[in-house]
Amino acid sequence: AVSERSERSQAVLAGVSAPGEARSLVKNTSSVSTRHAEGRRLRYSLRDKLRGLSTHSRVQKCGHRRIAGAVTIRKGPGGAHYSGVMSCGSVWLCPVCASKIAARRNGEVTRALTRHLGESGGGVAFLTLTVPHDKGDSLTHSFATVNGGWRKIVAGRAWKALRETLGIVGFIRTSECTHGGNGWHPHMHVLVFTERPLSDVELERLRLHAFSVWAAYVQREGFRTPLAMRCPIERVENTVVGDYATKFGAALELTHGMQKRGRNGSRTPFQILADFTECGVEDDLKLWREWERGSKGRKQLTWSRGLKALSEVEDLTDEQVASEDVGGDDVAVIDADTWALVVRLRGCAVRLLEAAEQPNGADAVGRMLEQLRRPPDRRAGAT
């Protein structure tokens, strides 16, 4: 279908010319300047750019490659989404999949906290562990040190004795990474679940064990000695579950605030990607390439054995979460040839979702698709 169109049509579909025509195809959608809408547009835009930037084939195909004969737009309580297209499931590299996975994981963590603190009467401690970092430190080595340090903490007789004395039933840990003036900064947040709330003395005992093992391991790996003040521990109270779920979830939602810099100019990897696509600074591209290599094979969220079952949380991989069809009502079915046009026209895929979320979503989507199928010289706004 694409090959039969004129050179001008192909240029438009490739997004390299005639921006007025591209706008005319989507002008019937409502311009809702909500945080949700703007965030989704940015995530879809970055994923589109990754088709030509990423070195990972699944990321290149995400949201683009069909896995069914036709693509369906469905609308549910959470909004409109596509069914029948591939999802890469990369929490580190794909802004669209990362956002979906983070929403699911944050809900799982909130459920575990609420159930354990409220229903079971247990206790939870929130522990943060950081590695002193300097410009030029290897991201791969830093990441490996963070994960290796935690494995040292929960190994051996000392941890076994502590687990029995304090009644530790499990933990959830998440890895987070930012980049700033001193280079890459991987660090870890851990929720430690106990059979009962710990006293101040017991909480400090847990912190001392974790920090002493952590500091010794970090030094052996060639880094500076961690500061105790950078590795705090806090008690999670039942009345502030939401606050701690949000704090823990901030490490999961790597796509949140992609257009804002953190303290001291630190940026998440997706902020680096967004800056590169906006400004084209070569150093940002090098950082993104390093991030793709350094994050490969790393897990973002880890539950100790048995804790998911205890919390009645379904055990799903990131790939399963990203590709999960959350259901909803069918709004439109897009045939293969038309879908090929949708993915070639910059911004069209996300605008179709916005159209589907209108009260008359089926009609709005239908008008857009009808106009998209027209020959270029008959489209509204064509010159």
C-alpha positions in Angstrom: 0.0 0.0 0.0 2.8 2.4 0.8 4.7 1.7 -2.4 1.7 2.8 -4.5 1.7 6.3 -3.0 3.6 9.3 -4.4 7.0 10.4 -3.3 5.4 13.2 -1.5 3.1 10.9 0.4 6.1 8.7 1.5 7.9 11.8 2.7 5.0 12.8 4.8 4.6 9.3 6.3 8.3 9.2 7.1 7.9 12.4 9.0 10.5 14.4 7.1 8.3 17.0 5.4 4.8 18.6 5.2 4.2 19.1 8.9 1.0 20.9 8.1 -0.5 17.7 6.5 0.6 15.7 9.5 -1.2 18.1 11.8 -4.4 18.0 9.6 -4.7 14.3 10.2 -4.9 14.7 13.9 -6.6 18.2 14.3 -9.9 16.6 15.1 -8.6 15.2 18.4 -9.2 17.2 21.5 -6.1 19.2 22.7 -6.2 18.1 26.4 -3.1 19.6 28.1 -3.2 17.2 31.1 -0.1 15.8 32.7 -1.2 12.3 31.6 -1.7 13.3 28.0 1.6 15.2 27.8 3.5 12.4 29.5 2.1 9.8 27.2 2.9 11.9 24.1 6.5 12.2 25.3 6.9 8.5 26.0 5.5 7.6 22.6 7.7 10.1 20.9 10.9 8.8 22.7 9.9 5.2 21.8 9.6 6.3 18.2 13.1 7.8 18.3 14.5 4.6 19.8 13.7 2.7 16.6 16.7 4.3 15.1 18.8 4.7 18.2 18.5 1.6 20.2 20.8 -1.4 19.7 18.2 -3.8 21.1 15.9 -5.3 18.4 12.9 -5.8 20.7 13.0 -2.1 21.7 13.2 -1.1 18.0 10.0 -3.2 17.3 8.1 -2.2 20.4 4.7 -0.7 19.7 5.4 -1.0 16.0 5.5 -4.7 15.0 2.2 -6.4 14.7 1.7 -9.8 16.4 -1.9 -10.3 15.1 -3.6 -9.9 11.7 -5.0 -6.6 12.7 -4.4 -4.0 15.5 -7.3 -3.2 17.8 -7.8 0.0 19.8 -9.6 -0.8 23.1 -10.8 1.6 25.8 -11.0 0.7 29.4 -11.2 2.5 32.8 -7.5 3.5 32.5 -7.9 4.9 29.0 -7.3 3.7 25.5 -4.6 1.2 24.4 -3.5 -1.0 21.5 -3.9 -4.7 21.3 -2.2 -6.8 18.7 1.2 -5.1 18.7 4.5 -6.2 20.3 5.7 -5.0 23.7 9.4 -5.3 24.5 8.9 -5.3 28.3 12.2 -3.4 28.9 11.8 -1.5 32.1 15.2 0.2 31.6 15.1 1.1 27.9 11.5 1.6 26.8 9.6 4.6 28.2 6.2 3.2 27.3 6.8 -0.3 28.8 8.6 1.2 31.8 5.6 3.4 32.6 3.2 0.5 32.4 5.4 -1.9 34.4 6.0 0.8 37.1 2.2 1.3 37.6 1.7 -2.4 38.1 4.7 -2.8 40.4 3.8 0.2 42.5 0.3 -1.3 43.0 1.9 -4.6 44.1 4.2 -3.0 46.6 1.3 -0.9 48.0 -0.8 -4.1 48.4 2.1 -5.9 50.2 2.6 -3.0 52.6 -1.1 -2.5 53.3 -1.7 -6.2 53.9 1.4 -6.7 56.1 1.0 -3.6 58.2 -2.8 -3.4 58.4 -4.0 -7.0 58.2 -1.1 -8.9 59.6 0.1 -6.4 62.2 3.7 -6.8 61.1 6.5 -4.2 60.7 8.4 -2.8 57.7 11.7 -0.9 57.6 12.8 1.2 54.7 16.5 1.0 54.0 18.6 3.0 51.5 22.1 1.9 50.4 24.3 4.1 48.2 27.8 3.8 46.6 30.1 6.8 46.6 30.7 7.5 42.9 33.1 9.6 40.9 33.2 10.8 37.3 34.6 8.0 35.1 33.4 5.1 37.2 32.1 2.2 35.1 28.4 1.9 35.1 28.6 -1.9 34.8 30.9 -2.1 37.8 28.8 0.2 39.9 25.6 -1.7 39.1 27.4 -5.0 39.9 28.6 -3.6 43.2 25.1 -2.6 44.2 23.7 -6.0 43.5 26.7 -7.9 45.0 26.6 -5.8 48.1 23.0 -6.8 48.9 23.8 -10.4 48.3 26.5 -10.2 50.9 24.1 -8.6 53.4 21.6 -11.4 53.3 24.2 -14.2 53.2 25.9 -16.0 56.1 25.3 -16.8 59.8 25.0 -13.1 60.8 22.0 -12.5 58.6 20.4 -15.9 59.6 20.7 -15.0 63.3 19.4 -11.5 62.7 16.5 -12.9 60.7 15.5 -15.2 63.5 15.9 -12.5 66.3 14.0 -9.8 64.5 11.5 -12.0 62.8 12.4 -11.0 59.3 9.9 -12.6 56.8 11.2 -11.1 53.6 12.2 -8.0 51.6 11.5 -6.1 48.4 14.4 -4.2 46.8 14.7 -1.9 43.9 17.7 -0.6 42.0 17.7 3.0 40.8 20.3 5.0 38.8 20.8 8.6 38.0 23.7 10.5 36.3 25.1 13.8 37.5 28.3 15.8 37.7 30.1 12.9 39.5 29.0 10.3 37.0 26.6 7.4 37.3 24.9 6.9 40.7 23.3 3.4 41.1 21.7 2.9 44.5 19.2 0.7 46.2 16.0 1.0 48.3 14.9 -2.0 50.4 11.6 -2.7 52.3 12.3 -5.2 55.0 9.2 -7.0 56.3 9.2 -8.3 59.9 6.7 -10.3 61.9 6.2 -7.3 64.3 7.2 -3.7 64.3 10.8 -3.3 65.4 11.9 -1.2 68.3 14.3 1.7 67.8 17.1 -0.5 69.1 16.2 -3.4 66.8 15.9 -1.0 63.9 19.4 0.3 64.5 20.7 -3.2 64.8 19.4 -4.0 61.4 20.9 -0.8 60.0 24.3 -1.5 61.5 24.5 -5.0 60.1 23.5 -3.9 56.6 25.8 -0.8 56.6 28.8 -2.6 58.0 28.6 -5.4 55.4 27.8 -3.0 52.6 30.6 -0.6 53.4 33.2 -3.4 53.6 32.1 -4.8 50.3 32.0 -1.4 48.5 35.5 -0.7 49.6 36.8 -4.1 48.4 35.3 -3.3 45.0 37.5 -0.1 44.8 35.0 2.6 45.8 35.3 5.2 48.6 33.9 4.3 52.0 30.1 5.0 52.1 28.8 7.5 54.5 26.4 6.3 57.2 24.2 9.3 56.7 23.7 8.3 53.1 22.4 4.9 54.1 19.5 5.7 56.5 16.8 3.4 57.8 13.2 4.4 58.6 10.2 2.7 60.1 7.2 2.5 57.9 4.0 3.3 59.8 0.6 2.0 58.8 -0.7 5.6 58.6 1.9 6.6 56.0 1.9 3.6 53.7 1.0 5.8 50.8 4.0 8.1 51.4 6.5 5.2 51.4 4.8 3.5 48.5 5.3 6.8 46.6 8.9 7.1 47.7 9.6 3.5 46.7 7.6 3.9 43.5 9.7 6.9 42.5 12.5 4.5 41.9 10.3 2.4 39.7 8.8 5.2 37.7 11.9 6.1 35.7 9.7 8.0 33.1 8.2 10.4 35.7 9.3 14.0 35.2 11.4 13.3 32.1 11.6 17.0 31.4 12.8 18.0 34.9 16.3 17.6 36.3 17.0 16.3 39.8 19.0 17.9 42.5 22.5 19.1 41.5 21.6 18.5 37.8 21.2 14.8 38.1 19.2 13.0 35.4 17.5 9.7 35.0 18.5 7.7 31.8 15.2 8.7 30.2 15.8 12.3 30.9 19.2 11.9 29.2 17.4 10.4 26.2 14.8 13.2 26.2 17.6 15.8 26.3 19.4 14.1 23.4 16.3 14.0 21.2 15.6 17.6 21.9 19.2 19.1 21.7 21.2 16.4 19.9 24.2 16.7 22.2 26.6 13.9 21.3 27.7 13.3 24.9 24.1 12.5 25.8 23.9 9.9 23.1 27.2 8.3 24.5 25.6 8.2 28.0 22.5 6.5 26.6 24.6 3.9 24.8 26.5 3.3 28.0 23.2 2.9 29.8 22.0 0.3 27.3 25.1 -1.7 27.9 25.3 -1.3 31.6 21.6 -2.1 32.4 21.5 -5.2 30.3 20.5 -8.2 32.4 19.8 -6.2 35.5 16.6 -6.6 37.5 14.9 -3.5 38.7 12.7 -5.0 41.4 13.3 -8.2 43.4 11.1 -9.9 46.0 12.6 -12.4 48.4 11.4 -16.0 48.0 7.8 -16.5 49.3 6.9 -12.9 49.9 4.8 -12.5 46.8 2.7 -15.6 47.8 2.4 -14.3 51.3 1.2 -10.9 50.0 -1.1 -12.6 47.5 0.6 -10.9 44.6 0.6 -12.6 41.2 4.1 -13.5 40.0 4.5 -11.9 36.5 7.6 -11.0 34.6 8.1 -7.5 33.2 7.5 -8.9 29.8 4.2 -10.4 30.8 3.1 -7.2 32.5 4.0 -5.0 29.4 2.2 -7.3 27.0 -0.8 -7.9 29.2 -4.1 -7.0 27.5 -6.0 -5.1 30.2 -9.3 -5.5 28.3 -11.9 -2.9 27.6 -14.3 -2.2 24.8 -13.2 -2.3 21.2 -13.2 1.1 19.6 -11.6 0.4 16.2 -9.9 -2.4 14.3 -7.0 -1.3 12.1 -6.0 -3.5 9.1 -2.3 -4.3 8.4 -1.9 -1.8 5.5 -3.4 1.1 7.5 -1.3 0.2 10.5 1.8 0.5 8.4 0.7 4.1 7.7 -0.1 4.9 11.3 3.4 3.9 12.5 5.1 5.8 9.7 3.3 9.1 10.5 4.9 10.8 13.4 2.6 11.2 16.4 -0.3 9.4 14.7 -0.4 6.4 17.1 -0.8 8.4 20.3 -3.3 10.8 18.6 -5.5 7.9 17.7 -5.5 6.9 21.4 -6.5 10.5 22.4 -9.3 10.4 19.8 -10.5 7.0 21.2 -10.8 8.5 24.7 -13.3 11.2 23.5 -17.0 10.6 24.3 -17.5 9.8 20.6 -14.3 7.9 20.4 -15.3 5.4 17.7 -16.4 8.2 15.3 -13.3 10.3 16.0 -11.0 7.4 15.3 -13.0 6.4 12.2 -12.7 9.9 10.8 -8.9 9.9 11.4 -8.4 6.5 9.8 -10.6 7.4 6.8 -8.6 10.5 6.2 -5.3 8.6 6.6 -6.3 6.1 3.9 -7.1 8.9 1.3 -4.5 9.6 -1.4 -2.3 12.5 -0.3 -3.7 15.0 -2.7 -7.2 14.5 -1.3 -6.3 14.8 2.4 -7.6 17.8 4.3 -4.9 20.5 4.4 -2.9 19.1 1.4 -1.3 21.6 -0.9 
